[in-house]
Amino acid sequence: MSAPLTVLDLLKKTQAFLAERKIPNPRFEAELLLSTALGMERLQLFLNYDRPVTPAELEASREPVRRRGRGEPYAYIVGQREFWSMSFEVGPGVLIPRPDTETLVTAALEWIPADAEVFIADVCAGTGAIGLALAKERPQAKVYATELSAEALEYLKRNVARHALGERVASLRGDLLTPIPPHRPLDWVVSNPPYINAGLLPSLDVAKFEPSLALDGGEDGLVVYRRLIPEAARRARQGVLVEIGHDQGAAVKGLFESAGLVDVEILRDLAGNDRVVRGRRA
Ligand SMILES: C[S@@+](CC[C@H](N)C(=O)[O-])C[C@H]1O[C@@H](n2cnc3c(N)ncnc32)[C@H](O)[C@@H]1O
């Protein structure tokens, strides 16, 4: 009889499988996938190297490893991603929140006062990462999170419930600011809209798994900003902040200024790339 497969054997097989499929950092990825499939912390995995794997554990590891081998993002496979130290449910149909987007949250918190009742619109909300982070940090804020995709809206609603913020965060389906009734006051508009040049999308790995509605910014990447910024500048009583692509700073700053916003600034992310444009209502 052959020796039973141990945790270490399974780890090595998984690593080899991922390496063969050109997944970066195959050892690390194998550790993450197996620790999740076996229901243990990564450290426990090391402590259990010599333990035989049960048939149920082997079965539980198969599908996640196969999906990762096809290049599917790890966050979709485990169904969650951390953003602003909060856990967000993610999966096919919604964009995975990126660490760069925390630059937008930080920039918004610099301007939004800590102790006032404010009304914030998170336009193009996806999982709700930005709006929910702001709601957490500003306990008197009311947030309208708008989202066009029916599929993404379901993740948004579940994330609002996950963080028990349903009293202060409304999930609304529709185009940009239109789902927010015009008579409702709005102080701030924040948004991470789709901004990738449509021509580049087919060559990008991100577009293989994440929804094109979340990424496609039209022929020059600026199509959504051209509609959003004038509308946001009209409605926000205090200011507007948007995430941008690294080469869109000057163009988006120009749109802010044309919309009559003042004190317009381009801010960089931790990697030193232009990432946010913000401006105040005159
Ligand atoms: C780049 S993702 C950002 C998601 C989330 N705010 C984040 O930062 O992780 C853009 C989101 O906008 C949504 N969207 C695209 N066009 C829209 C529109 N016209 N109105 C509202 N939402 C839209 C997409 O479905 C997607 O969820």
The ligand as a MOL file (V3000), in Angstrom:
LIG
                    3D

  0  0  0     0  0            999 V3000
M  V30 BEGIN CTAB
M  V30 COUNTS 27 29 0 0 0
M  V30 BEGIN ATOM
M  V30 1 C -14.0920 50.6850 -11.3180 0
M  V30 2 S -15.5250 49.9180 -10.6270 0 CHG=1
M  V30 3 C -15.4320 50.5770 -8.9810 0
M  V30 4 C -16.1390 49.7650 -7.9510 0
M  V30 5 C -15.8860 50.2590 -6.5070 0
M  V30 6 N -16.3090 51.6480 -6.3390 0
M  V30 7 C -14.4310 50.1310 -6.1400 0
M  V30 8 O -13.7320 51.1610 -6.0770 0
M  V30 9 O -13.9650 49.0060 -5.9050 0 CHG=-1
M  V30 10 C -16.8140 50.8410 -11.4080 0
M  V30 11 C -18.2520 50.4070 -11.0550 0
M  V30 12 O -19.1570 51.3010 -11.7350 0
M  V30 13 C -20.2630 50.5880 -12.2270 0
M  V30 14 N -20.8030 51.4200 -13.3300 0
M  V30 15 C -20.3850 51.4710 -14.6140 0
M  V30 16 N -21.0750 52.4160 -15.2890 0
M  V30 17 C -21.9450 52.9680 -14.3930 0
M  V30 18 C -22.9140 54.0080 -14.4870 0
M  V30 19 N -23.1440 54.6580 -15.6280 0
M  V30 20 N -23.6250 54.3160 -13.3840 0
M  V30 21 C -23.4170 53.6590 -12.1950 0
M  V30 22 N -22.5080 52.6700 -12.0630 0
M  V30 23 C -21.7810 52.3310 -13.1350 0
M  V30 24 C -19.6960 49.2520 -12.6120 0
M  V30 25 O -20.6720 48.2590 -12.6890 0
M  V30 26 C -18.6770 49.0150 -11.4940 0
M  V30 27 O -19.2670 48.3480 -10.4070 0
M  V30 END ATOM
M  V30 BEGIN BOND
M  V30 1 1 1 2
M  V30 2 1 2 3
M  V30 3 1 2 10
M  V30 4 1 3 4
M  V30 5 1 4 5
M  V30 6 1 5 6
M  V30 7 1 5 7
M  V30 8 2 7 8
M  V30 9 1 7 9
M  V30 10 1 10 11
M  V30 11 1 11 12
M  V30 12 1 11 26
M  V30 13 1 12 13
M  V30 14 1 13 14
M  V30 15 1 13 24
M  V30 16 1 14 15
M  V30 17 1 14 23
M  V30 18 2 15 16
M  V30 19 1 16 17
M  V30 20 1 17 18
M  V30 21 2 17 23
M  V30 22 1 18 19
M  V30 23 2 18 20
M  V30 24 1 20 21
M  V30 25 2 21 22
M  V30 26 1 22 23
M  V30 27 1 24 25
M  V30 28 1 24 26
M  V30 29 1 26 27
M  V30 END BOND
M  V30 END CTAB
M  END
